[in-house]
């Protein structure tokens, strides 16, 4: 079964399972398809993480192919670097985000997919890329959710003529029901299908990338591309209740914050408080605040010992995710992102470049402060939850930048504490503490909000479900078979292969 952020993304993965491929084949095919179907959220020139359980070997692996800071061999002062703010109206009010060629970090997604393909896939690469090539060449009909995202990011997506040809081909930004095509991307993928995914870093793609994003306008050098390596890491393992949760380890912080929050929650019984009651939301609020405070505490840097901090601390990007499980017991979760995109494509390829150097969440010490080769931190946390026999029971993950950890914690509690069906678990209203205001999603009772406000908690009740709160996609497997939860906030969809 496959759960993903778009019906055609999920369908591409399911097609590989129908052909006899495994969960890794399906994840690769779905991920490449997402570059077409969810092109405002992800790209071959972004970064991500994949967690996978190989049932035959009984091992769980984490592949870190997130972006790193560029600039190896660059000796300039950066006076000509192209890096500028742009206003994006993401949540009803304009936000200032940074784009430009100088916001692009080393692209890493294709390096990660190449590593996973060589180590775990069983089907020919040409077959895995077929759906994405078909979608890009023939076009797909924009659904409501993807059209909404494109309109939000239109100032960035239509910054250049190449972007306008894809997202505003007739002089207006595409709407729901319009067909979006990217024939240049189809040709690029066809080339990679024949030459191998690693060819993204050689030949004409490399030359075009360096022409557009190397000094003086950008930071990326040929040495950066040569030196980048996918990191295989031991997953962070967190025990919660009677389950073991495998998630993203340091240097990324998302998994640690999820684990820390769950260890704090373990001292309570959420099901006795009532789901989304004032008491339950108050508990979540205090845990979210505590996690933020500890994260900012320079005397307690994030590390695995972070999970063992005393319990008394609690006072009572654009991204997409794919989850896959197969009948042989393999399980894969892959989360990828392009940031919001830097506004410029790799010339002639149909590929939007990332803006990871312009994302404040990834650069907490300020922009352009880290030395070349530094692996950027991320909140992305693809996760596998084992059953009591240490067999994968759930695979889940989400996009959502700073909201990732809180969306994941609430979903995990929904399935493990409250016992909700996966679809209900991902659809239920969520809350998020943004550092100043407790954001509450539509569906939470107004009486609950009033009670929280009477206690001095600043609240904002949204009028609808929104992609701001993430997009959790999950697959569950037990003795009865497969079930899934696909998050409607980001147009999620699930496909089961019989």
VODRENLUM-716326 format. One line per 10 residues: number of its first residue (from 1); their letters; for each residue x, y, z of C-alpha. Coordinates in steps of 0.2 Angstrom, whole numbers, always signed. Example, Ala and Ser with C-alpha at 12.3 -4.5 7.8 and 13.67 -1.06 7.14 Angstrom:
1	as	+62,-22,+39; +68,-5,+36
// end
This chain:
1	xxxxxxxxxx	+0,+0,+0; +6,+18,-4; +0,+34,+4; +6,+50,-3; +3,+69,-6; -6,+67,-23; -17,+53,-31; -5,+51,-46; +10,+50,-34; +2,+36,-25
11	xxxxxxxxxx	-3,+28,-41; +15,+28,-48; +21,+19,-32; +7,+6,-33; +11,+3,-51; +28,-4,-46; +20,-15,-33; +8,-22,-46; +24,-26,-57; +31,-36,-43
21	xxxxxxxxxx	+43,-22,-36; +46,-20,-17; +42,-5,-6; +59,+3,-11; +54,+2,-29; +37,+10,-26; +45,+24,-15; +57,+29,-28; +44,+29,-42; +32,+39,-31
31	xxxxxxxxxx	+45,+51,-26; +50,+55,-44; +32,+56,-49; +30,+69,-35; +42,+81,-43; +28,+82,-57; +12,+81,-47; +18,+91,-32; +31,+102,-40; +28,+117,-29
41	xxxxxxxxxx	+33,+106,-14; +47,+95,-20; +60,+94,-33; +75,+83,-39; +86,+98,-34; +80,+98,-15; +84,+87,-1; +77,+74,+10; +77,+58,+21; +72,+40,+19
51	xxxxxxxxxx	+69,+27,+32; +67,+9,+27; +65,-7,+35; +73,-22,+25; +63,-37,+31; +74,-50,+24; +89,-43,+33; +79,-37,+48; +87,-20,+48; +81,-2,+48
61	xxxxxxxxxx	+91,+11,+39; +90,+30,+38; +97,+38,+23; +101,+57,+25; +102,+66,+8; +98,+83,+14; +106,+98,+7; +123,+104,+13; +130,+122,+12; +140,+126,-4
71	xxxxxxxxxx	+155,+136,-7; +170,+124,-7; +184,+134,-16; +175,+150,-16; +186,+165,-11; +175,+179,-15; +167,+191,-3; +149,+188,-8; +145,+205,-14; +137,+199,-30
81	xxxxxxxxxx	+128,+185,-23; +109,+185,-28; +99,+184,-12; +83,+194,-9; +67,+193,+1; +50,+190,-7; +33,+191,+1; +23,+175,+1; +5,+175,+8; +5,+158,+16
91	xxxxxxxxxx	-7,+159,+31; -17,+175,+27; -3,+188,+30; +12,+191,+20; +28,+182,+26; +46,+188,+20; +56,+173,+14; +73,+173,+5; +76,+167,-13; +88,+170,-27
101	xxxxxxxxxx	+103,+160,-34; +112,+163,-18; +99,+154,-8; +102,+138,-16; +111,+124,-6; +119,+109,-14; +105,+98,-22; +105,+81,-14; +88,+72,-18; +94,+63,-33
111	xxxxxxxxxx	+110,+57,-24; +99,+49,-11; +87,+41,-23; +102,+34,-33; +109,+26,-17; +93,+18,-12; +90,+12,-30; +107,+4,-31; +105,-4,-14; +87,-10,-13
121	xxxxxxxxxx	+77,-8,-29; +73,-23,-40; +65,-16,-55; +74,-8,-70; +76,+11,-67; +67,+15,-84; +52,+6,-77; +52,+16,-61; +53,+33,-70; +40,+29,-83
131	xxxxxxxxxx	+25,+36,-73; +34,+53,-69; +39,+55,-88; +22,+51,-93; +14,+64,-81; +27,+78,-86; +25,+75,-105; +7,+73,-106; +2,+84,-92; -9,+82,-76
141	xxxxxxxxxx	-25,+91,-71; -22,+102,-56; -32,+97,-41; -39,+110,-29; -24,+108,-16; -10,+109,-29; -18,+124,-37; -19,+133,-20; -1,+130,-17; +4,+136,-34
151	xxxxxxxxxx	-6,+152,-31; +2,+155,-14; +20,+152,-22; +16,+161,-38; +28,+176,-35; +42,+163,-34; +36,+151,-47; +34,+164,-60; +50,+174,-57; +58,+169,-73
161	xxxxxxxxxx	+52,+165,-91; +55,+146,-88; +44,+147,-73; +30,+156,-82; +30,+143,-96; +26,+130,-84; +15,+139,-71; +7,+153,-81; +9,+147,-99; -5,+159,-105
171	xxxxxxxxxx	-1,+174,-95; -11,+169,-80; -6,+157,-65; -14,+140,-68; -30,+136,-58; -39,+120,-52; -44,+110,-68; -30,+117,-79; -17,+105,-86; +1,+108,-80
181	xxxxxxxxxx	+15,+101,-92; +34,+101,-90; +41,+93,-106; +59,+99,-101; +58,+89,-85; +51,+74,-95; +67,+75,-106; +78,+76,-91; +70,+61,-83; +71,+51,-99
191	xxxxxxxxxx	+90,+55,-99; +92,+50,-81; +82,+34,-84; +95,+29,-97; +111,+36,-89; +107,+33,-71; +101,+44,-57; +119,+49,-53; +120,+57,-70; +111,+72,-62
201	xxxxxxxxxx	+129,+77,-56; +138,+74,-72; +136,+79,-90; +124,+93,-96; +114,+94,-80; +129,+97,-70; +135,+110,-82; +119,+119,-83; +118,+119,-64; +135,+127,-62
211	xxxxxxxxxx	+132,+139,-75; +117,+146,-66; +121,+144,-48; +140,+146,-46; +149,+162,-41; +147,+176,-42; +128,+175,-41; +127,+159,-32; +138,+148,-20; +138,+131,-28
221	xxxxxxxxxx	+155,+125,-35; +160,+109,-45; +169,+103,-29; +153,+104,-19; +145,+92,-31; +159,+80,-31; +161,+80,-12; +143,+78,-7; +139,+61,+0; +123,+52,+6
231	xxxxxxxxxx	+125,+48,+24; +118,+31,+31; +113,+34,+49; +107,+23,+63; +89,+28,+66; +85,+36,+83; +75,+24,+93; +62,+30,+105; +52,+18,+117; +34,+25,+119
241	xxxxxxxxxx	+21,+15,+129; +25,-3,+122; +31,+2,+105; +48,+6,+98; +48,+21,+86; +62,+23,+73; +65,+40,+67; +77,+53,+60; +93,+55,+71; +105,+70,+74
251	xxxxxxxxxx	+111,+80,+66; +93,+84,+61; +83,+89,+76; +65,+84,+71; +66,+66,+77; +74,+71,+94; +60,+84,+97; +47,+71,+93; +55,+58,+105; +57,+71,+118
261	xxxxxxxxxx	+39,+76,+117; +33,+58,+117; +44,+54,+133; +35,+69,+142; +18,+63,+136; +22,+46,+142; +20,+52,+160; +1,+56,+157; -14,+46,+150; -21,+57,+135
271	xxxxxxxxxx	-35,+45,+132; -42,+49,+150; -42,+68,+146; -52,+66,+131; -46,+70,+113; -45,+89,+110; -52,+93,+127; -46,+108,+135; -36,+97,+147; -28,+88,+133
281	xxxxxxxxxx	-24,+103,+123; -17,+112,+138; -5,+97,+140; +0,+98,+122; +3,+117,+124; +14,+114,+139; +24,+101,+130; +26,+111,+114; +32,+126,+124; +44,+115,+134
291	xxxxxxxxxx	+52,+107,+118; +54,+125,+111; +63,+131,+127; +74,+116,+128; +79,+118,+110; +84,+136,+112; +94,+132,+128; +112,+133,+122; +118,+124,+138; +108,+108,+133
301	xxxxxxxxxx	+112,+105,+114; +102,+93,+105; +109,+75,+107; +102,+58,+112; +104,+63,+130; +91,+76,+126; +78,+62,+128; +83,+59,+146; +80,+77,+152; +70,+77,+168
311	xxxxxxxxxx	+51,+77,+167; +49,+92,+178; +52,+104,+164; +33,+102,+159; +21,+113,+169; +5,+102,+167; +44,+120,+21; +36,+115,+8; +38,+97,+9; +29,+81,+5
321	xxxxxxxxxx	+30,+63,+12; +27,+46,+5; +24,+30,+15; +25,+12,+8; +23,-5,+15; +24,-21,+5; +17,-39,+8; +35,-45,+11; +37,-34,+27; +47,-20,+19
331	xxxxxxxxxx	+43,-3,+25; +48,+14,+18; +45,+32,+22; +53,+46,+12; +51,+65,+15; +58,+77,+2; +58,+96,+0; +63,+110,-11; +61,+123,+3; +49,+135,-6
341	xxxxxxxxxx	+61,+135,-21; +74,+149,-26; +64,+156,-41; +77,+149,-53; +77,+133,-63; +92,+123,-68; +92,+130,-86; +84,+118,-99; +80,+104,-87; +63,+109,-80
351	xxxxxxxxxx	+70,+108,-62; +67,+121,-49; +82,+124,-37; +80,+124,-19; +81,+139,-7; +88,+130,+8; +100,+144,+12; +86,+156,+13; +75,+146,+25; +76,+153,+43
361	xxxxxxxxxx	+72,+137,+51; +87,+128,+43; +98,+143,+47; +95,+148,+65; +111,+157,+67; +108,+168,+52; +110,+166,+34; +126,+161,+26; +135,+158,+42; +140,+140,+41
371	xxxxxxxxxx	+156,+134,+32; +155,+124,+16; +150,+106,+18; +139,+108,+33; +124,+97,+33; +109,+108,+36; +97,+103,+50; +79,+98,+46; +63,+95,+55; +59,+81,+42
381	xxxxxxxxxx	+56,+65,+52; +50,+50,+42; +46,+37,+55; +43,+18,+57; +33,+11,+72; +36,-7,+76; +24,-19,+84; +27,-29,+99; +37,-42,+88; +48,-28,+81
391	xxxxxxxxxx	+39,-29,+64; +34,-13,+55; +16,-8,+60; +16,+10,+54; +25,+21,+42; +22,+39,+43; +29,+56,+40; +24,+74,+35; +29,+90,+28; +26,+107,+37
401	xxxxxxxxxx	+42,+115,+41; +42,+120,+60; +25,+111,+62; +32,+94,+57; +36,+88,+75; +20,+93,+82; +9,+86,+68; +19,+69,+70; +17,+69,+89; -2,+72,+88
411	xxxxxxxxxx	-4,+59,+75; +7,+46,+85; -4,+49,+100; -20,+47,+90; -15,+30,+84; -6,+23,+100; -15,+31,+114; -32,+34,+107; -32,+19,+95; -40,+29,+80
421	xxxxxxxxxx	-41,+22,+62; -26,+29,+52; -37,+40,+41; -46,+48,+57; -29,+50,+65; -22,+61,+51; -39,+71,+48; -42,+76,+66; -39,+94,+71; -22,+99,+76
431	xxxxxxxxxx	-14,+112,+87; +3,+121,+85; +12,+133,+97; +21,+145,+86; +31,+154,+100; +18,+167,+103; +0,+160,+99; -7,+143,+101; -14,+140,+83; -30,+128,+84
441	xxxxxxxxxx	-37,+120,+68; -55,+121,+63; -65,+108,+72; -59,+112,+90; -74,+117,+100; -76,+136,+104; -79,+132,+122; -62,+123,+123; -54,+139,+116; -63,+150,+128
451	xxxxxxxxxx	-57,+139,+143; -39,+140,+137; -40,+159,+134; -47,+161,+152; -31,+153,+158; -21,+166,+149; -16,+156,+133; -16,+166,+118; -26,+157,+105; -31,+158,+86
461	xxxxxxxxxx	-45,+147,+80; -44,+144,+61; -59,+143,+50; -54,+128,+40; -41,+114,+39; -25,+120,+32; -9,+114,+25; +0,+125,+38; -4,+110,+50; +6,+98,+40
471	xxxxxxxxxx	+1,+83,+28; +4,+67,+37; +3,+51,+26; +3,+35,+34; +2,+16,+30; -3,+3,+43; +0,-16,+42; -7,-29,+54; -14,-47,+53; -30,-40,+45
481	xxxxxxxxxx	-20,-32,+30; -16,-14,+25; -25,+2,+30; -19,+20,+27; -21,+38,+32; -19,+51,+18; -20,+69,+24; -32,+80,+14; -24,+96,+20; -11,+93,+6
491	xxxxxxxx	-21,+83,-6; -16,+66,+1; -21,+49,-7; -19,+31,-4; -18,+16,-16; -19,-2,-11; -13,-16,-22; -22,-32,-21
// end
